[in-house]
Amino acid sequence: MIFGMDTFTFVHVALSLIAIATGIIVFLGFIADAALPGLTAVFLLTTVLTSVTGFGFPFSGLLPSHIVGIISLVILAVAIYALYGAHIKGAWRWVYVVTASIALYLNVFVLIVQLFLKVPALHTLAPTQGEPPFLIAQSVTILAFIALGWIGVGRFHGGRAALST
């Protein structure tokens, strides 16, 4: 047990937090037109691994978390192709920024869900996740991602450093 979690859960949570932290830096890099190839690779890899490990928990049927994981993996496949396959040329530049941003948003969305489930003070405010505090948190998050993503699409051109091989 690590921090009250079994090893598998701890690894899944650690991957998710690394993905979110590196994703935020990469996302801000879009706005600053900064190419961050090392962090980008870590972000994409840990985000893929977060989604994949999410399927390793016991379940008896298709859950909303599985749907988010499937969507995330499809979006990540497009982002990875846009970056490493199409070398963010032409329309693939904005496709990459949008899909990478959506992948990060989905991780943050799940983080907010988990915080409202696991943190007692937040759970008290929104025990069913249909209450205003939860809806406000998710609404502010998606609006921030849309606004900053829009700016990122307009500004990101791959920076001066090569992002892909």
N, C-alpha and C positions, 0 to 999 in steps of 0.2 A: 504494500500500500504506500502510495506517494501522495501526500496532501489529501488523504482520505479516498484516493482513487486507485483502482487496480492499474497495473502497468499499461494495459492496452488503452484505457481511457486517458491516462496521463499522456501517453504518446500522441493520441488523437488531439487532445487539448493543446499540447505544446506545439504540434504542427500547425494547428489553427491559429494560435497566437503569433507564431513566427510569420505565417502567411499574411495575417492582418498587419503586423508591424512593417514588414517589408513592402506589402502592397500599398500601404499609406505613403511610404517614401516614393515608390514608383509612381503612384497616382499624382503626387505633388510634382514629380519629375515631368509628367505630361504637361502640367501647367507652366513649368519653368523651361520647357523644351530641353530637358536634360536627359541624355541617354545614360541609363544605369544598368549596363548589361549584367553585372554580377548579381545585383539585388533583384533584377528582373527574373533571372533564372531561378533564384531562390524562391521568389514569390510564386512563380508559376509551378515549380516543383512541389512546394509545400501546400499550395492550394489544391493541386491534383491529389496529393497524398491525403490531405484532409478529407476530400470528398470520397476517395477510395476507402479509407479506414472507417468512414461513417457507415459503410455497409457491413462492417465486421461486428457490429453489436447485435445481440439476439433480437429477433423480431418474428412475428407470426403473420404479418401481412404488410402490404405496401403502406408506408407512412408518409406524411408530408415531408419529413426529413429525407426520405429516399427520393422523392420527386425533386427536391432542391438539389440533392446530390447529383442526380441524373442531368438536370438542367445545367448545373455547374460544370460537369464533365464535358458536355456538348459544347458549351460556351468556351471552355478552356481549350478544347481541341481546335476550335476556330482561331482563338487568340494565338496559340502556339504555331499553327500553320501560317497565320498572317505575319508573325514575327520571324520565324526561322525558315519557313518554306517560301513565302512570297517576299520576304525581306522588307516588309512594310512599304512596298512601292505602290504608287498610285492610290487607289481606293483602299488597299490593304492597310494603309496607315490609319485611317479613321476606324476601319473595322477592328484593328488591333486595339486601339485606345478604348473603343466602346466595349469590346468583349472583355478585355482585362479589367475595365472599370466595373462591369457587371459582375464578374467573378469576385472581385473584392467586395462589392456591395452585398452579394449573397453571403459571404463569410461574416460580414458585419451584421447583416440581418439575423443570422443564426446566433451570433454572439448576444445580440439584444434579447432574443427569445430565451436563450440560456440564462442570461442575467436575471430576467424576470421570473424564471422558473426556480433558480437556485439561490438567489440573494433574498433572504427573508424580508428585508424592508421593501424591496421592489415587488416581491411576490404578494405582499400584503396590499400594495397599491393596485395590483392588477392580477388577481388570482386566476382569472380565466383568459387573460391576455386579450380581452375585448374591451377593457376599461380605458378611459381617456389617457392615463399616463403612458400606457403601452402604445396606444395608437398615435399619440403625439410623438413619442420617441421614434417610432418607425417612420412616421410622416416627415419629421425633420430630417432624418437620416436619408431617406430617398430623395427629398428635395435638394439636400446638399450634394448628393452624388450626381443628380441630374445637372444642377447648375455648374458644379466644378468639372464634371465630365464634358459638358458643352464647351467650357473654356479650354479644357485639355485638348479636345478634338481640334479646336481652332489654332492652338499654339504649338502642339507637338508635331515636330517634323523629323524626329529622330536625333535631335541634338547634333553635335559635331563629331561625336564618337560613333563608331559602328555598333549597332545593337546586335546584329546577327552575323553568323559566320559565313 
